[in-house]
Amino acid sequence: MSLSDRIETVEKRIQEACGRSGRSREEVQVIAVTKYVSADTALKAVELGLHHLGENRWQVAQDKWKAISGAVPEGADNPVVWHFIGSLQSNKVKEVIGKFTYIHSLDRLSLAKEIQKQAEQHGLVVPCFIQVNVSGEESKHGLQPDQVLPFLRDLRQLNAVRPVGLMTMAPLEAEAEATRPVFRALRQLRDELNRSGELDFPLTELSMGMSGDFEVAIEEGATWVRLGTILVGKEEE
Ligand SMILES: *Cc1c(COP(=O)(O)O)cnc(C)c1O
């Protein structure tokens, strides 16, 4: 399938998932995860209208970041917005801040403090998702659900770190339908946190859903889906 066919097919499935759950299409944003493809393919995706791009490792991302920022300058009509979606080492934060707008993997205070430090130097406030390990798998990054409120309290002292929502990854091997409780639990956690009366800003966002399970995630309230394989493909090295 060509890239434009893939994008069209995914778009149709997103619209159908929105329709089934009574949501409007504008509530769901798509992050094209380009970690498996070349800079050329990523740029084609941008030309075809995808302008949120996600990468999970700075090492893999940097050449694409350079190529695309060169081709689509920041002041362009429809500038590319980068999302850092993978686990982030504190010593890579200085590479990422100022290039990636959103961080989806905030899961510890030491990382938040490093983001604060770099963001201050750039004069930025960085919108961050708190990564939550809803499924409880040991291999997964993220806070346990009951650690999120105490963590958010700690973040209040860091004025350049702005928690905007929650992020999770569902078990990969699961069938799409089996992921529903995970996504539902993340939405319920967000709603409870917003009702706690302890947040300076409401958590509006839910970053959940990948190639295998994005429709279920949308039905359960995702506001950002992170799509790699199904949307931009996977190229062999
Ligand atoms: C790779 C990756 C994705 C996209 O994966 P696909 O299954 O190819 O859509 C989404 N989120 C994170 C955190 C990833 O690392």
The ligand as an SDF file (V2000), in Angstrom:
LIG
                    3D

 15 15  0  0  0  0  0  0  0  0999 V2000
    6.8440    2.6030   18.5610 C   0  0  0  0  0  0  0  0  0  0  0  0
    5.8940    3.2580   19.4530 C   0  0  0  0  0  0  0  0  0  0  0  0
    4.5770    3.5240   19.0110 C   0  0  0  0  0  0  0  0  0  0  0  0
    4.0570    3.1380   17.6540 C   0  0  0  0  0  0  0  0  0  0  0  0
    4.0530    1.7600   17.4900 O   0  0  0  0  0  0  0  0  0  0  0  0
    3.2300    1.0470   16.3280 P   0  0  0  0  0  0  0  0  0  0  0  0
    2.7100   -0.2000   16.9590 O   0  0  0  0  0  0  0  0  0  0  0  0
    4.1950    0.7930   15.2330 O   0  0  0  0  0  0  0  0  0  0  0  0
    2.1200    1.9450   15.9340 O   0  0  0  0  0  0  0  0  0  0  0  0
    3.7410    4.1840   19.8990 C   0  0  0  0  0  0  0  0  0  0  0  0
    4.1450    4.5460   21.1350 N   0  0  0  0  0  0  0  0  0  0  0  0
    5.3740    4.3080   21.5850 C   0  0  0  0  0  0  0  0  0  0  0  0
    5.7640    4.7580   22.9510 C   0  0  0  0  0  0  0  0  0  0  0  0
    6.2980    3.6630   20.7630 C   0  0  0  0  0  0  0  0  0  0  0  0
    7.5400    3.4260   21.2210 O   0  0  0  0  0  0  0  0  0  0  0  0
  1  2  1  0
  2  3  1  0
  2 14  2  0
  3  4  1  0
  3 10  2  0
  4  5  1  0
  5  6  1  0
  6  7  2  0
  6  8  1  0
  6  9  1  0
 10 11  1  0
 11 12  2  0
 12 13  1  0
 12 14  1  0
 14 15  1  0
M  END
$$$$
